[in-house]
Amino acid sequence: MTTYNTISSRILYEDNHLIVVNKLPSEIVQGDKTGDTPLSEDVKEFIRIKYKKPGNVFTGVIHRIDRPTSGVVVFAKTGKALTRMNELVKVRGLKKTYWAIVQNRPDKESGELVHHLIRNEKKNKSTAYNKPKSGSKEAVLDYKLICESNKYFLLEIDLKTGRHHQIRAQLAAIGCPIKGDLKYGSPRSNKDGSISLHARDIEFIHPIKKEKIKIVAPPPKDPLWDYFVENT
């Protein structure tokens, strides 16, 4: 029941077709070479216990967010929902908004960032360039400064494309690495190994019900995140 209780407290939305979970920074969405139990398996176990399902339970991974990142992750409970959600992903029908805590104030309080990213598979890192290069992919996001504390600034990110480490690389490219993100230039790590990047909400047209849905995830419990939630 430990898995059930851990997941049940973080369910943001559930119906017969979809289940949406607030991911913790330490979790991986889908299995990888680490061998750690992914969130997808924990969600599958949650469904099995809640509905007393015998045999295999279907849980379709629709999208992923980086392991040290927290926030909204949507899973499909049926093959039909997975197929239709995958079609939405292809046409950019999932509108994702992120919150990022950075230590440096951006030169402009809001704007559009357009970079060309090259991914280094060995280092698991992307580099942002101002001009296209061989093998690069265009990355676009809008940002705006929505709150600040004594030392940090909260940016709201409207993601236009879904590239590898896009937000992390693009913010680092304008001199605003995300708090705790050592890989992209933050001077210090966060105590729990997370980075201060949170998938705040997601909007889409429900694949079966055909109604607009917006799901909002509260950030991790932390004094700095608490401050920004209270003051936005």
C-alpha positions in Angstrom: 0.0 0.0 0.0 3.0 2.3 0.3 3.0 3.0 -3.5 -0.8 3.4 -3.5 -0.6 6.1 -0.7 2.4 7.9 -2.3 0.6 8.2 -5.6 -2.9 8.8 -4.4 -1.9 12.0 -2.6 -0.5 13.4 -5.9 -3.3 12.6 -8.3 -4.3 15.9 -10.0 -6.9 14.5 -12.3 -8.4 11.1 -13.2 -11.2 9.7 -15.3 -11.7 6.5 -17.3 -9.2 7.6 -20.0 -6.4 9.6 -18.3 -4.6 9.9 -15.0 -2.5 13.0 -14.2 0.2 12.9 -11.5 2.3 15.6 -9.8 5.8 14.2 -10.3 8.5 14.5 -7.6 11.9 15.7 -8.6 13.6 12.4 -7.8 11.3 10.3 -10.1 11.8 9.1 -13.6 8.7 9.0 -15.8 9.7 5.9 -17.8 12.2 3.2 -17.2 15.9 3.8 -18.1 19.3 2.3 -17.7 19.4 3.2 -13.9 16.9 0.4 -13.3 15.0 2.6 -10.8 11.2 2.0 -10.6 9.6 4.6 -12.9 6.6 6.7 -12.1 4.7 4.9 -14.9 5.0 1.6 -13.0 3.9 3.2 -9.7 0.9 4.6 -11.4 0.1 1.2 -12.9 0.3 -0.3 -9.4 -2.0 2.4 -8.0 -4.6 1.7 -10.7 -4.3 -2.1 -10.0 -4.9 -1.7 -6.3 -7.6 1.0 -6.5 -9.8 -0.8 -9.0 -8.8 -4.4 -7.9 -7.7 -5.2 -11.5 -6.3 -8.7 -12.1 -3.5 -9.2 -14.6 -1.7 -6.5 -16.5 -2.8 -2.9 -16.2 -2.4 -0.5 -19.1 -0.5 2.8 -18.5 0.6 4.7 -21.6 3.4 7.3 -21.3 2.4 10.4 -23.3 5.2 12.7 -22.5 8.2 13.0 -20.1 9.9 15.6 -18.0 13.5 15.5 -16.7 14.2 13.5 -13.6 15.2 16.5 -11.4 12.1 18.5 -12.6 8.8 18.3 -10.8 5.2 18.8 -11.9 2.4 17.7 -14.2 2.7 14.3 -16.1 -0.2 12.8 -18.0 -0.7 9.1 -18.5 -3.2 7.3 -20.7 -5.3 4.5 -19.1 -6.5 3.0 -22.5 -4.9 2.4 -25.8 -7.4 4.7 -27.5 -6.6 7.6 -25.2 -2.9 7.0 -25.8 -3.2 7.1 -29.6 -5.3 10.3 -29.5 -3.0 12.0 -27.0 0.0 11.1 -29.1 -1.7 12.7 -32.1 -2.2 15.8 -29.9 1.5 15.9 -29.1 2.4 15.7 -32.8 0.3 18.8 -33.6 1.5 20.6 -30.4 -1.9 20.3 -28.9 -0.5 20.1 -25.3 0.1 23.6 -24.0 2.6 23.4 -21.2 3.6 26.1 -18.7 6.6 25.9 -16.5 7.9 27.8 -13.5 11.6 28.3 -13.2 13.5 29.9 -10.3 16.7 31.6 -11.4 19.3 33.6 -9.5 19.9 36.3 -12.2 17.3 38.8 -13.4 16.9 38.5 -17.2 17.7 41.7 -19.2 14.1 41.9 -20.3 11.2 41.1 -18.0 9.5 39.2 -20.8 10.2 38.0 -24.3 10.6 35.2 -26.8 13.7 33.1 -26.9 14.7 31.4 -30.1 17.8 29.2 -30.1 19.2 26.3 -32.1 20.0 23.3 -29.9 22.6 20.6 -30.4 22.3 17.6 -28.1 25.4 15.8 -26.8 24.2 12.2 -26.2 27.3 11.2 -24.2 27.1 14.2 -21.8 23.3 14.2 -21.8 23.4 17.9 -22.4 22.1 20.4 -25.0 23.9 23.6 -26.1 22.0 26.6 -27.4 23.2 28.6 -30.3 21.9 31.9 -31.7 22.2 30.6 -35.3 21.4 27.3 -37.0 24.2 24.7 -37.0 24.6 21.3 -38.6 22.3 18.9 -36.7 20.7 21.7 -34.6 16.9 21.9 -33.8 15.1 25.1 -33.4 13.8 25.8 -29.8 11.3 28.5 -29.0 9.8 29.6 -25.7 8.2 32.7 -24.2 9.0 33.8 -20.7 8.0 36.5 -18.2 9.1 37.5 -14.8 6.2 37.0 -12.4 7.7 37.3 -8.9 11.0 37.9 -7.1 12.5 37.4 -3.6 15.6 38.8 -2.1 17.9 36.6 -4.1 15.8 34.8 -6.7 13.5 35.4 -9.6 10.5 33.4 -10.7 10.0 33.0 -14.5 6.9 31.6 -16.1 7.7 29.7 -19.3 5.3 29.1 -22.2 7.0 26.2 -24.1 6.5 26.4 -27.8 8.7 23.4 -28.8 9.7 20.3 -26.9 13.5 19.9 -27.2 15.9 18.0 -25.0 16.7 20.1 -21.9 15.2 23.1 -23.8 14.3 25.4 -20.9 17.5 24.6 -19.0 19.7 25.3 -22.0 17.9 28.4 -23.2 17.8 30.1 -19.8 21.5 29.3 -19.3 22.2 30.9 -22.7 20.8 34.2 -21.5 22.7 34.1 -18.3 19.8 32.8 -16.1 20.6 29.2 -15.2 18.0 27.5 -13.1 18.6 27.3 -9.4 20.3 24.0 -8.5 21.1 23.1 -12.2 24.8 22.5 -12.0 24.9 21.0 -15.5 23.8 24.3 -17.0 25.8 26.7 -14.8 24.1 27.1 -11.4 26.8 27.8 -8.8 25.2 25.5 -6.2 23.1 22.4 -6.1 19.8 22.0 -4.3 20.0 19.9 -1.2 17.7 17.2 -2.6 19.4 17.0 -5.9 16.5 18.7 -7.7 16.5 21.7 -10.0 14.0 24.5 -9.4 12.0 23.8 -12.6 8.4 22.8 -12.2 5.8 21.8 -14.8 3.2 24.1 -13.5 0.2 23.4 -15.7 -1.0 21.7 -18.9 -3.9 22.5 -21.2 -5.4 20.3 -23.9 -8.7 19.1 -25.5 -9.7 15.9 -23.8 -9.2 13.1 -26.4 -12.5 11.4 -25.7 -14.7 14.0 -24.0 -13.6 16.8 -26.4 -13.7 19.4 -23.7 -10.8 21.8 -22.7 -9.0 20.7 -19.6 -6.4 22.7 -17.6 -4.5 20.9 -14.8 -2.4 22.8 -12.3 0.3 21.2 -10.1 1.5 22.8 -6.8 5.3 23.0 -6.6 7.2 20.9 -4.1 6.9 21.9 -0.4 9.9 24.2 0.1 10.3 27.6 1.7 11.3 29.3 -1.5 8.6 27.7 -3.6 6.1 28.5 -0.9 7.1 32.1 -1.0 6.5 32.3 -4.7 3.2 30.5 -4.6 2.0 33.0 -1.9 3.1 36.0 -3.8 2.1 35.3 -7.4 
